[in-house]
């Protein structure tokens, strides 16, 4: 596995040593927040005990909460002192936290998370990396709950950057178990288009 993939997989490994419930708590006390902010260092300490861990991976684990404007943690590094791979994982991490928020009610639909990152958080990130991330996820990022021209509802499961308006989707049918649901590519397998976006709660 390449260092970027492994670093992304292990970036929050330090949270394993947090007191139970802290990592998933929707509201953190000041003391709880101090503990959470230690997890990059704790992660590196854990990985340093394992043989053969690439130092590049440990740097990702240590720096994935650093921000280009210098307000991240644990060292408040500026953009030119954060590793490129750490910058990439930081973008994915923030996107994941916006979509899969600790407080489920505050989770954003994927397209809204991308819009927020671009409009209000872009100074945290390397600009061209954020733009590439948004282009790769497309107009309807995976996980987007959609309404189709047929009136049916479904979810986007994958995106083709060459055809961002024609993702692969699963159409919801209460009579079909999840494991048996078919995946359709819009415009090829099924003649439907997306007419609206729904919040997951809807």
N, C-alpha and C positions, 0 to 999 in steps of 0.2 A: 504494500500500500504506500502511495506517495506521501510525503510529509504534509501536504495541504489536507488531504483526506483524513489522515490519522490525527492531525492537529484539530481538525473540525470535529472529529468523532470524540476526542478526549478533552475538548476545551473546558468543559465544566466538571472534570473529574474531581477537582478539589471540593466540590459541593458534597461529595460522598461523606466527608468528615464533619459536615455541619450538623448541629443538633437536629433531631428529628422534627420535621415540619417547617423548619426555617426556609429552606429553598423553595417550597411551594406556597408559603404564606402570602395571601393577597395584601396584607398590611404588615409592614415590618416596624418594630420599635427602633429607636436609635441604636440600642445595643445589638439588635438583630442585624441592622444594616452594616454595622462595623464588622460583624462576623462574616456576612456575605462578601464584603469587599476584600476579605482575606483569601477567598477561594482561589484566585490565580496563583498566589504564592504556595498555598497548600497543595494545589495541583502539581506544580513543579517539584515540590518536595516528595510527593508520592511517586512521580515518574522517575525521579533521580535514583530511586531505589531499585528500579527495574533495569536489567541489562539491555543494551542495544537500542535505547530510545534516542532517536536523532535529536540533537540540540535544537534544530529548526522546529521540531514538534513542541519542545518545551517552551520555545519563544512564543509560539502561537498561544499556548495555554496561559502563559504569563501576561501577554499583551492584548488579549482579545477584548478587553474593556477599555483600552486606551482610545482616545479620540483625537482627531487631527487638530482640533482647536485647543488642545492641551487641558481639557477638563475631565479626562477619564481617570482611571485608576488601574494599577496601584501606584504608578509613578508620575502621572500627569504629563506624559510624553507628548511632544508635538509631532506633526505628521512625518517630518524628515528623519525622526529617530524611531519610528515604528516600522517593523518589518512588513514587507509587502504582503506576505501570506497572512499575517495577523490582521491587516487592514481588510482583507477579503473575508476572513472569518467574522470579524466585527460586524460587517454589513449583514451577513447571514444571521448572526446572533440577534441583532436588533430586530430584524424582520420577524424572526421566529417569536421573540418576546411580544411583539405587537399583535401578531396573529393568535398566538397561544398564550395569552396573558394569564398571570397567576389568578386574577379575578376573571372568571370566564365571561362575565357580563361586559367586561371592558375590552375583550378581544375584538380586533378589527377584521373586516373582510380583507382578503389579500390585496385587492387593488387599492383599498383605502390606506393600508399600511404602506404601500409603495408611494402613494401620493403624499402621505405625511412625511416619510423619510426624505423625499425630494424637496418638499416645500419648507419644512421646518427643521430638519435634522441634517441637511447635507453638509454643513460645516464640520460635522463630526467625522466625515468620511473623505477618502481620496475621491475627488470628483469623478474621474473617468471610470473608477471601479464601480461606483454607485450607478452610473449611467449604463455600464455594461450589464450589471446585475438586473436592472429594470428592463433592459432590452431582452435579456435572456428569459425572464419570467413572462414577458408579453403583456398584452392588454388584459387578458384573463388569466392570472397566475394560477397554478395548480392549487386546488382547494376552494376556488371561487364557486359559490353556489349561484346557479343561473336559472332564469326562466327562458324557455325556448319558444320559437314561433308557434309550436303546437300547443302551447299552454302548459306543457310538462315542466317539471323542475329536475335539475340534475347538478352534477358537480364536475368541474374541470379536473382531469387527472394528469394531463401532460400537454406541453405546448411545443409547437414547431415554430422557431423564430422566423422561418421563411414565410409562414402563413399564420401570423399571430391572431387573426380573426377566426381561424378554423382549428381550434384545439381538439384534443381527444376528450370525450366526456362519458360519464355514466349517467343514464337517465333513471330517476327514482321511480320504482314500482313496488308498492307495498306487498305485492304477491310474489316477488322474486327475492330470494335470500341474497345477501350481499355477495357471498362467494360465487353466486351464479350470474351476477349482473354482467351484462355485455358492455364492452368499451367501444364507442363509435367515434370515428373521426368526422366532424361536421364537414359537409360539402363533398365527402367521398362515400362514407358508409351510410349516411343518412342525410336527407335533404331538409335540414333544420338550420336555423340561425339563432343566435343569442339576442333576446329582446330586452333583457333586464338583469340586474344583479340584485341578489337578496343577501341580507345579513344572515349568518348561520342560524341565529335564533328564530328567524322567520320560517 
